[in-house]
Each structure stands twice: as C-alpha cells, then as structure tokens.
Amino acid sequence: MYKRVLLKLSGEALSSTEGIFDPVVLDDLSSQIKTIVDNGVEVAIVVGGGNFVRGRMAEDLGIDRIQVDYMGMLGTVINALAIQGSLEGHGVATRVQTAIDMTKVAEPFIPRRAVRHLEKGRVVVFGAGTGSAFFSTDTTAALRASEIKADVILMAKNGVDGVYNEDPNVNPDAVRYDSLSYMDVLQQELTIMDSTATSMCMDNDIDLVVFNMNEKNNIIKAVKGEAVATHISKGGKK
C-alpha cells in the first residue's frame, strides 16, 4: 500500500447525463477515500474541469484560448469544492488549495502547508490547475505530485482499465499493457496524458497507475496495488 498518493480525476468523472454533478458518484468517491484515509494513507486530489469547459472549445465558442483556459480553471475550483463538501459529509477533514488566489473559498497553494495537511490526515484537493493558461490538469497532477513528494499518481479513467495499444472501444482486439516506461509512452505517442506531464513524471521519477474508476472499490484497490491497471514508471516493468 502506498503512503502518499495523488488521485487525478477528470471533471467528467463527477458528472452524469442529467447534470454537472452525479451525487451517486460523489458519494462513492468520498466513501472510498474515507476508507483509504482511515487506513493511514495520505490523499491529495487534482480534478479537471471538463464538465464545464475545455481549452479546445475556444474556437467553437469564439473566445480567446487563454480566457477559455481560465474559465476551465474556475471550473476545477467548483469541482474541488464539490469534492470537499462531499468528503466532509463523510467525516473526512478536507482542504482546498488553489493556484489562483480566492481566499474567500479556499487556501492559496503552498507546498509546505499542503504537506502538513496531509501529515495530519487531511485530504487536500488542488484546484485552478497550475494557475497558467496552456497547461492541462494532467500537468498539474505531475507538478503537484512532485511538489508534495507523492509516491504515485493514480489516474482514474472512465470505463478503461489501463493503457492499450489501440482504442479498445474501436478495436475489441486491442491489447492492454501491464507496464510501460515513460519513454515508451512518448515514443509510441500513447495518449494517456500530454507530453509535458509525461516528461515531468519521468524527470521526477513518479510512478503512474492508470485504472478504471467505474469498477467497484477500484480506487481502494489501486492504492493497494490490486486493481487491473497499467503501471508506468521511469524504468518500465516493476
């Protein structure tokens, strides 16, 4: 079992066809994280804002890409507050830290303070991405994991249990990788995360576990190393 983990969630993972947030998903997420924290694991979370807006929507919206990126960052803060509210409803002490100052609703991101919260058993949710345009929340996850010295990034996917050589939704014969090196990911142009995030994980020797969050209790299983997943590291096979 890992000691300190960073869980990367997409904004879409929190939503449903009926609304921006799915209360069933939030409840299940919080229940699993409570179990993990109760077992002594320190948990940090980076959440995306794709249930609100994405940078690639700039052209369709007719709005400058930088502005759309900031809109997305604000979306991640809304998601972070939703997760905080759900976790606290389960009795889990939680702090939200943001890369853009908004002290009425969250703390500013301070690495030492974040680590201290983790050491005290509090969950820390990072919002507002890196605070700069053109950087994805994948890169945010790699950056924050480096700053808090996380043991691993747990990348929760929707309906996909790892990394495949082809899209398994298109080709049923696609092969899932059990393990990869970051160099494999870059050379094969596997679309797990953007190249900036991949390079940062490789340079800082941070492991990445890609798993399906839709399977029952799979976040707990991922923390224990029991989930069906793809393990990515600097050297590859572990």
Steps between C-alpha positions, in 0.01 A plus 500: 500500500627844406555757776423823312296501178376761259168406341436658159132531408341643188216746536283271290547225759288704742217569256207308356271536201254672732726768645841647570534285811386145569431466875542121480851542355595760762370278780688193375820701448482642852423162654807343336728788594380480861596131507842583356563782750381282790769252397771763546554601138551870425281613209527802272269556204528690173172538314437624148227734380382323187143482625495879457740604224822393327768707328437330166148648503644849444449503124142375521419757767671782313696590813875539537670174612658666803162618624348155449788342693429732793131412478605136526716574804201654675306186411759288677453710816125435491575128468752516784244664728242235406746225593586679824135530593435133429808384691416712803151352491675164552701636791825544307695820581573669166678811378476660155807683374497701179769627265300822453436693821134493606531512875125526564457137393839326520859521616774608260722213390804482730699174470610485865149569624359234268748244632417595858129446433578157356714409800204587725273264306315766303417453133628786283320584175694715254296734281564759227756285319849648493355852497627555145339454161609225258570247777268204550389352830714198406800730523356639824487145640863438405607834647310465827612138544859619463450786746339291774729200431215259430585133458274461198242668279180295479339600170132409510348433157136459410432150367859421400713271717842613385702594195443318170693487175178609323164637605320199658164659422586487129709182485382222734834323441702789639765390749530648848850568632577378851799733526676765296787744533443870446730481200268235353208738547681785324642292216173321428301823542257330736229746601497450876598854592662785312872487427583775752343298782665179379844660490455652846405163649800339332743773610378483861474119509131493597305182435164512324219247530221520240182319605123494453323696773161360399578156642375452856753612765768535234658809658557299817637211292731737310646631827564141608648406162217255436311668215522390139709785365800615301804595707727763346839591643833642396656157453191312383426152631485469881 
